[in-house]
Amino acid sequence: MQVQQHAEQPDCGQSYDGSQVTEEIDFNVGFGVRQRGGGEPSRNGGGVELQDNPDPDLPQTSKLRRHPAFSLRGKHHVSLNEHHKGFSLTRSNKRQAIARDWSPGRKWFVASVACFSTALIGILVGIYAGETPAIQYYIVDFHHYTVLGNVFFFIGLSIPTFIFWPLPLLHGRKPYILGSMSIAMPLLFPQALAVGTFRSPYVSTYRVGLILSRAVMGFALGFANMNFKGMLTDLFGASLQSMHPHQEHVDEFDVRRHGGGMGVWLGLWTWSALGSIGLGFLIGAVIINHLPPAWGFYVSICIIAFVMLLNVLCPEVRRSAFRRSVAEVVNGQEVSRRLARGEVKMHMVQSGPKWWGEEFHYGVMLTLKMLRQPGFMVMAVYVAWIYGQMVLNILLLGALMSKNYKFTSPRVGASVMAIPIGAFCSIPFQKAGLFSRSRRSGPPNDDQTFQKKTSWTSHMVRRAIFILVLPFAGIGYALSASGPPVPFIIPILLAGLIGFLSNLAMAECHGIIMETFDTSDLQPGMTGRPRGSSGDKTANKRTNYSSFPRVCSAFGITQGLGYLIAAAASGVGGVLSRHLGQQAACGVMAGILLILSLLLLGTLVRFTEVQIIPDSKKEEMDRYHNARRASQLRAQTGLEEDEPWRPVIIGNPHHHTRRMCLLELGSMSRFSEIRKKNKLVDEKSLEAKHPNRAALEALETKLKEKEAEVVAHVRRSLSLSRASSRASRRSKLGAVPEQGDLGGHREMLDSRGGSGRSGKGSGRGKGSKGRNLSRVQDAG
């Protein structure tokens, strides 16, 4: 390769083609609505044109390409000539579609692989828990060190899940999944060798090797586990596709709905995380009834190999072309767009990372910001506690059936299967509309517009069920876990009910998190629907390439805390059952869950009205509502027409204000972001400087107002009761009501009869009344 035009060596501020290196890319047209081939990147200066003039004496280093004009032939890059200005990479090289635009069959296959991979973690935990009695017997464990295997396994899982979740946004998900499984598989061999035969109780090498290798395996699998829930959001988005969102219009062109919505897959993934532990417990219990415990680790190796093969066949959901993000940057009067790898740092500071450490650093910062929100913190602890309680219930139910009811190990495993079976029964209820009571169709009339009404949607009913019933189901299980003469089927059925409600609760809480922290439609170029003259709106429907940094951070926090609580439950559960008993251990967990349920209920109650639309847009919004109502009325008569004009307003609100709860008032929620973008937050106010503290103060003010109302109501009711008691006391001291009426009637007659008399006659009438009352009292 020869350079025809000699130029100075470019410094570090220039690229190879002579242009200035900058992180800002000025797109000629808007992001998301560019037509293919339209728009050319701007150059800051003239570049050095390179042409291919190979030396004929050199040997051929590459085969002849179909398009020799664009053949690289071993070079780093090729600059295009002037007559190649119309060259378009997207037209010459067809890219694969983003995962949310895949065919339904391909999406279902990848989602199934994600659920199988999630279930792998629970099965490995369950197999070890089911084999724990045999492992203790083989290594002669007098001090119950064997239970520490799952404790350190959970701790190892929590570390990458909690803090390393941004890395797949840079490097892709398959490298982490396949790499972590490749490391975890060989680590099962030392565990199998440690329990291959009976060991001396005085040699601690086998116990240390068993626990250490299990801890490292948990840490390795954590890098795979942090991807599985993200794979579902890459496929289906972070929307539940609700047809009755709270104070929002339903917009099928909303970019949050890109991907079709998670739907039932949310329940399937939740079961894979919760119910798979009971399935693994059954496998381990059946193995130790016929074989040495080492066979459980060999079975685990086969399961990992099968899941690893599925992930090899599974396509990458975030290919390199879609591991980039665009952010809008405003410098004075100039508006430019920046293109960078990853998304977390771009999401935080509108600048891309130079190396993976920066993306990791900003991921930790985002996690800390999420944890500072009081409403989200309550929900995260609640979801984590449900996971830990499920692990403890599986362990304690197995101990109850084994010690108190003297079941064999296969029957113990079958009894524990009640929990995953109950959890599996809750999966169909994640399909919207099963519990919905809002069946009325058609636009509301004038009377219904001003009437206060509550739409009992399916999500609201499910949330009310698990919040109110789950703690009492745990208390009922604790009361029934006393052993004979209580029939064994009673604690088994109550454990199944706990599994049903726990799966429902965890799935619904994840749905609430997605609704609250999905800000993908608030990114530059992603607001509203496409504006164009084309009649086919779905052809110009905007696509969503976001990985939902806030939602992924929330999932990492809830899962990480859940693994830590599960580690504590695995280590402390046996100690509690030995010292306090089954009932006390289950009762303590259920009591704490009751307190968390009350806190979650207080977090989800909408108590304040917050403005989300600026005053300048109120007139346009009222105009849109009137046009929408008239369009619905015409649609009822059979007239088909396009949807009416709508203003450019962030989100799809029903009204200028919105009733919000403590969770939605958090600093990282989408509604707080909408208020910031609409410039409704005063820069000098407490909400701008400390939004989470302002939310707590608003809640405290509302509680004080409610307390004053309750006190005033109680005082009013007490005063009324005192007045009624005084009246009743007077009636008892006076006459019987019928006799008093008769006496009053007589007085009226006497007064009428003596009306023509003098004042003395009237005085005698009064005196006669007094004498009549005294006679009644004497008669009484």
Secondary structure, DSSP 8 states (H G I E B T S, - for coil): -B-SS------TTB-TTS-B--SEE--SS-TT---TT------SS-----B----TTS---S---S-GGG--TT-S-----GGGTT--HHHHS-----GGGS-HHHHHHHHHHHHHHHHHHHHHHHHHHHHHHHHHHHTT-SS-GGGHHHHHHHHHHHHHHHH-TTTHHHH-SHHHHHHHHHHHTTTHHHHHHHTSS---TT--HHHHHHHHHHHHHHHHHHHHHHHHHHHHHHHH-S----SS-TTB---TT-GGGTT---THHHHHHHHHHHHHHHHHHHHHHHHHHHS-THHHHHHHHHHHHHHHHHHHHS--SS-GGGSEEEEEEEETTEEEEEEEESSHHHHHHS---SSHHHHHHHHHHHHHHHHT-HHHHHHHHHHHHHHHHHHHHHHHHHHIIIIIS---HHHHHHHHTHHHHHHHHTGGGGSTTSS------S---HHHHHS------HHHHHHHHHHHHHHHHHHHHHHHTT-TTS-THHHHHHHHHHHHHHHHHHHHHHHHHHHHH--GGGSTT-SS----S-S-TGGG--------HHHHHHHHHHHHHHHHHHHHHHHHHHHHHHHT-HHHHHHHHHHHHHHHHHHHHHHHS--EEEE-S-GGGHHHHHHHHHHHHHHHHHHHTT-----------SS-BSSSEEEE-TTTTSTTSHHHHHHHHTT-S-TTSHHHH-HHHHHHHHHHHHHHHHHHHHHHHHHHHHHHHHHHHHHHHHHHHS--HHHHHHHHHHHHHHHHHTTTS-HHHHHHHHHHHHHHHHHHHHH-
